[in-house]
Amino acid sequence: MTFETATSVTHKLWDRSNMHSELDALVHDLSVRHNTPKSNIAVHASGPNTFTLSLNHGEANLETVNL
């Protein structure tokens, strides 16, 4: 189960043995989509086996991303 908005992704992990690879893939996808470094992606536990990944508010401005 995955829910996406313009600046975040919430993902339910069904198999915790894949947690690191799934979260890493989500961080990579979000950083590529917004042309921002992976270090600018915040990961928060938002429920049991559920994580929300979002852009950090200090760095990213989606309307004025420098290419």
C-alpha positions as CSV (number, residue, x, y, z in Angstrom):
1,M,0.0,0.0,0.0
2,T,1.5,3.3,-1.1
3,F,0.0,6.8,-1.0
4,E,1.7,9.7,-2.8
5,T,1.4,13.4,-2.8
6,A,3.4,16.1,-4.6
7,T,6.1,16.1,-1.9
8,S,5.7,12.9,0.1
9,V,5.2,9.1,-0.1
10,T,3.6,7.0,2.6
11,H,4.4,3.3,2.3
12,K,3.2,0.2,4.3
13,L,5.9,-2.5,4.6
14,W,4.4,-5.9,4.4
15,D,7.7,-7.8,4.7
16,R,10.0,-6.2,7.3
17,S,13.0,-8.3,6.0
18,N,12.9,-6.0,2.9
19,M,12.6,-2.8,4.9
20,H,16.0,-1.3,4.1
21,S,15.9,-2.0,0.4
22,E,12.3,-0.7,0.0
23,L,13.0,2.5,1.9
24,D,16.2,3.1,0.0
25,A,14.3,2.7,-3.3
26,L,11.6,5.1,-2.2
27,V,14.2,7.7,-1.1
28,H,16.0,7.3,-4.4
29,D,12.7,7.7,-6.4
30,L,11.6,10.8,-4.4
31,S,15.0,12.4,-4.7
32,V,15.2,11.8,-8.5
33,R,11.6,13.0,-9.0
34,H,12.4,16.3,-7.2
35,N,16.0,16.7,-8.3
36,T,17.3,16.9,-4.8
37,P,20.0,15.0,-2.9
38,K,18.9,11.9,-0.9
39,S,20.1,13.7,2.3
40,N,17.2,16.1,1.7
41,I,14.6,13.4,2.2
42,A,13.1,12.8,5.7
43,V,11.9,9.4,6.7
44,H,9.4,9.2,9.6
45,A,7.7,6.2,11.1
46,S,4.0,7.1,10.8
47,G,2.4,3.9,12.1
48,P,3.0,0.2,12.5
49,N,5.2,-0.8,9.6
50,T,4.3,2.4,7.9
51,F,6.8,5.1,6.9
52,T,6.3,8.6,5.4
53,L,9.1,10.0,3.2
54,S,9.0,13.7,2.5
55,L,11.2,16.6,1.4
56,N,12.9,18.4,4.2
57,H,11.4,21.9,4.5
58,G,14.7,23.9,4.8
59,E,16.3,22.9,1.5
60,A,13.6,22.2,-1.1
61,N,11.4,24.6,-2.9
62,L,9.6,22.6,-5.5
63,E,8.7,25.7,-7.6
64,T,12.3,26.9,-7.9
65,V,14.5,23.8,-8.1
66,N,17.8,24.7,-9.7
67,L,18.8,22.4,-12.5
